[in-house]
Amino acid sequence: MIQTILLIGALVLNPGAVKETFEVDKESSKVIWFGEKVTGEHAGTIEIKEGGLEYVDGKLTGGKFVIDMTTIESDEELDKLEGHLKSDDFFGVATYPTATFVIKEAINQGPKGYNITGDITIKGITKEIKFVADIKEEGSNVTASADIVLDRSEFNVRYGSGSFFDGLGDKMIYDNFTIGVNLVVKK
């Protein structure tokens, strides 16, 4: 009986946590990709379509970001490369125009940043990933940066992959690629 009274009292005194969602500033945010092959490397950008971070009682608890895969570009402005990346050999953007990332857990590690766990979906395939992000509140903005290493073979991106094809020699493209994220989120 006493436990019931205490539970009711706790609910009355704390009617609910304050949940807030802050939207990404697409113009100030940047997503960079970097991939390597035996004979070189390529880099470029992808645009954020929408997204934001979720806070409960002032603590980061989640978030979701949608990446517009149709905007993938190469720094070298190579039309052939960009077309190939958009094709079914790589990201199949006609069928899969977006990729998503959903934060499931964010643990503040103090000066070491946040340990982020979330689900990333590329080409309709969802995988859990973990990485460290540097997240800071700066006035009316939250900035977040991270370098996220992904294995493209886990998302059925097979072209030139030694995980799927033998004898590629110097035509092989490494499976791991890096996504560099620099977000600005408006509070």
C-alpha positions as CSV (number, residue, x, y, z in Angstrom):
1,M,0.0,0.0,0.0
2,I,2.8,2.4,0.9
3,Q,4.5,1.6,-2.5
4,T,1.3,2.5,-4.3
5,I,1.0,5.8,-2.5
6,L,4.7,6.6,-3.2
7,L,4.2,5.8,-6.9
8,I,1.1,7.9,-7.2
9,G,2.9,10.8,-5.5
10,A,5.9,10.5,-7.8
11,L,3.6,10.7,-10.9
12,V,1.8,13.7,-9.5
13,L,5.0,15.6,-8.7
14,N,6.7,14.8,-12.0
15,P,4.0,14.8,-14.6
16,G,6.3,14.2,-17.5
17,A,9.7,14.7,-19.0
18,V,10.3,17.6,-21.3
19,K,11.0,16.3,-24.8
20,E,12.4,18.6,-27.5
21,T,13.4,18.1,-31.1
22,F,15.9,20.4,-32.7
23,E,16.1,20.5,-36.5
24,V,19.2,20.3,-38.5
25,D,20.4,23.4,-40.3
26,K,20.9,21.9,-43.8
27,E,22.8,24.9,-45.2
28,S,25.4,24.9,-42.4
29,S,25.8,21.1,-42.1
30,K,28.0,19.0,-44.2
31,V,28.4,15.3,-45.0
32,I,31.6,14.2,-46.7
33,W,32.3,10.7,-48.0
34,F,35.7,9.2,-48.6
35,G,36.5,5.9,-50.3
36,E,39.7,4.1,-51.4
37,K,40.8,1.7,-54.0
38,V,44.1,-0.1,-54.6
39,T,45.2,2.6,-57.1
40,G,43.8,5.8,-55.4
41,E,40.9,7.4,-53.6
42,H,37.8,9.5,-54.2
43,A,35.9,11.9,-52.0
44,G,32.8,14.0,-52.2
45,T,29.7,15.3,-50.5
46,I,26.1,14.2,-49.9
47,E,23.3,16.5,-48.8
48,I,21.1,16.1,-45.7
49,K,17.4,16.1,-46.6
50,E,16.0,16.5,-43.1
51,G,16.7,15.5,-39.5
52,G,17.2,16.6,-36.0
53,L,18.3,15.7,-32.5
54,E,16.0,14.7,-29.6
55,Y,16.5,15.9,-26.1
56,V,14.7,14.8,-22.9
57,D,15.2,17.1,-19.9
58,G,18.2,18.7,-21.6
59,K,19.9,15.4,-22.4
60,L,20.5,14.0,-25.9
61,T,18.4,10.8,-26.2
62,G,17.9,10.3,-29.9
63,G,17.6,11.7,-33.4
64,K,17.0,10.9,-37.0
65,F,18.6,12.1,-40.2
66,V,17.7,11.4,-43.8
67,I,20.4,11.7,-46.4
68,D,19.5,12.5,-50.0
69,M,21.5,9.9,-52.0
70,T,20.6,11.5,-55.3
71,T,22.9,14.4,-54.4
72,I,26.1,12.4,-54.1
73,E,28.9,14.3,-55.8
74,S,32.6,13.8,-56.3
75,D,35.1,16.5,-55.4
76,E,36.8,15.9,-58.7
77,E,33.5,16.7,-60.5
78,L,33.7,13.5,-62.5
79,D,30.3,13.0,-64.1
80,K,31.2,9.4,-64.9
81,L,32.1,8.6,-61.3
82,E,29.0,10.4,-59.9
83,G,26.8,8.5,-62.4
84,H,28.4,5.2,-61.4
85,L,27.9,5.9,-57.7
86,K,24.2,6.6,-58.3
87,S,23.8,3.4,-60.4
88,D,22.8,0.0,-59.2
89,D,26.5,-1.0,-59.1
90,F,26.8,1.2,-56.0
91,F,23.9,3.0,-54.3
92,G,21.0,2.5,-56.7
93,V,19.5,5.9,-56.1
94,A,16.6,5.4,-58.5
95,T,15.3,2.7,-56.2
96,Y,16.8,3.9,-52.9
97,P,16.9,7.8,-53.1
98,T,17.5,8.2,-49.3
99,A,19.6,6.7,-46.6
100,T,18.6,7.1,-42.9
101,F,20.3,7.1,-39.5
102,V,18.3,6.8,-36.3
103,I,20.1,7.3,-32.9
104,K,19.0,4.6,-30.5
105,E,21.4,5.6,-27.6
106,A,23.7,8.5,-26.8
107,I,25.9,8.2,-23.8
108,N,27.8,11.3,-22.7
109,Q,31.4,10.5,-22.0
110,G,32.4,14.0,-21.0
111,P,35.4,15.4,-22.8
112,K,35.7,12.1,-24.8
113,G,32.4,13.0,-26.6
114,Y,29.3,10.8,-26.9
115,N,29.1,7.1,-27.6
116,I,26.4,6.9,-30.2
117,T,24.5,3.7,-31.1
118,G,22.1,3.7,-34.0
119,D,20.6,2.1,-37.0
120,I,21.8,3.1,-40.5
121,T,19.8,2.1,-43.5
122,I,21.4,2.1,-47.0
123,K,19.8,0.4,-50.0
124,G,17.0,-0.9,-47.8
125,I,19.4,-2.8,-45.5
126,T,19.5,-1.7,-41.8
127,K,22.6,-2.3,-39.7
128,E,23.4,-1.2,-36.1
129,I,26.5,1.0,-35.9
130,K,28.5,2.6,-33.0
131,F,30.8,5.5,-33.1
132,V,32.1,8.5,-31.1
133,A,30.7,11.9,-31.8
134,D,31.9,15.3,-30.6
135,I,28.7,17.2,-29.6
136,K,28.7,20.7,-28.2
137,E,26.2,23.3,-27.4
138,E,27.2,26.7,-28.7
139,G,24.7,29.5,-28.0
140,S,21.5,28.7,-29.9
141,N,23.2,25.9,-31.8
142,V,24.3,22.3,-31.2
143,T,27.2,21.2,-33.3
144,A,28.0,17.5,-33.9
145,S,30.9,16.0,-35.7
146,A,32.0,12.4,-36.3
147,D,33.9,10.2,-38.7
148,I,31.9,7.0,-39.3
149,V,33.5,4.0,-41.0
150,L,31.0,1.8,-42.8
151,D,31.5,-1.5,-44.7
152,R,29.7,-1.2,-48.0
153,S,29.6,-4.9,-48.5
154,E,27.1,-5.1,-45.5
155,F,24.7,-3.0,-47.7
156,N,25.0,-5.1,-50.8
157,V,27.3,-2.6,-52.6
158,R,29.3,-5.2,-54.5
159,Y,31.0,-3.4,-57.4
160,G,34.8,-4.0,-57.3
161,S,34.6,-5.6,-53.8
162,G,37.1,-8.3,-52.9
163,S,34.5,-9.7,-50.5
164,F,32.4,-10.8,-53.5
165,F,34.8,-11.1,-56.4
166,D,38.2,-12.8,-56.8
167,G,41.1,-11.7,-59.1
168,L,40.3,-8.0,-59.1
169,G,44.0,-7.0,-58.7
170,D,44.4,-3.2,-58.9
171,K,40.7,-2.8,-59.9
172,M,39.6,-3.7,-56.3
173,I,37.8,-1.0,-54.3
174,Y,38.1,-1.4,-50.5
175,D,34.9,-2.2,-48.7
176,N,35.3,0.3,-45.9
177,F,34.4,3.9,-46.6
178,T,34.2,6.9,-44.3
179,I,31.4,9.4,-43.8
180,G,32.5,12.6,-42.2
181,V,29.6,14.4,-40.5
182,N,29.6,18.0,-39.4
183,L,26.1,19.0,-38.2
184,V,24.6,22.2,-37.0
185,V,21.3,21.9,-35.2
186,K,19.2,24.9,-34.3
187,K,17.9,24.9,-30.7
